[in-house]
Amino acid sequence: MVRDRETPEKRSETTQYLENLIRYANAPIIVWDASLKITQFNNAFERLTGRAASEVLGRSPEILFPETRREELMELIRETTAGERWETVEIPILTADGRIRTVLWNSAAVYEDDQKTVSSVIAQGHDITERKQAQEELQRAHDELEMRVQERTLELREANEALQAEIAERIRAEEAVKAERKRLYDVLEMLPVYVRLLSPDYRVPFANRLFRERFGESDGRRCFEYIFS
């Protein structure tokens, strides 16, 4: 008799304890039943969405999702009523003022006494909006830096190619000058007269064969040193 009287009290106490735990938990918590109606919506979820529990209780969870993804996300809700569990599932939540919060969710099914029929589903969320935004900002900064590195690399490659082309052109020009000078010297070598070339400081960079036979090698000397010693 005593046990029979205490059982309902204990159940009521446990139910009240769980309701208070859900209501005052720091994490957003929501409960929906097998008919896909919201039955509990705690204070943390009210703060997250800017919606009062009285606005959402008895309504479908779809009111919490962005319109473009409602069908997809409601399919996830339906799967939980068949016993599927969420483990860190990322779901966008639509706030009362139209903003989108990114929340990671874990869920668990509550079963009837037969332990087969799902009576309701409880889900707890973790708001990662700021972390997500920081990651996106970091990714954008990384992508921008990568793009700048690629642009700079391309600029350096183009500059290097231009420099190499300029060097090659100078080498070709120098080779052309050397070839032209050689042709000139070859002609001067064959002339039957004395020929010498003078630099601005009167040195003799070239003397033809006939001149060298008469005066010897110039060895870089000035003209008067070369000829008159």
Secondary structure, 3 states (H helix, E strand, C coil): CHHHHHHHHHHHHHHHHHHHHHHHCCCCEEEEECCCCEEEECHHHHHHHCCCHHHHCCCCHHHHCCHHHHHHHHHHHHHHCCCCCCCCEEEEEECCCCCEEEEEEEEEEEECCCCCCEEEEEEEEEECHHHHHHHHHHHHHHHHHHHHHHHHHHHHHHHHHHHHHHHHHHHHHHHHHHHHHHHHHHHHHHCCCCCEECCCCCECCEECHHHHHHHCCCCCCEHHHHHHC
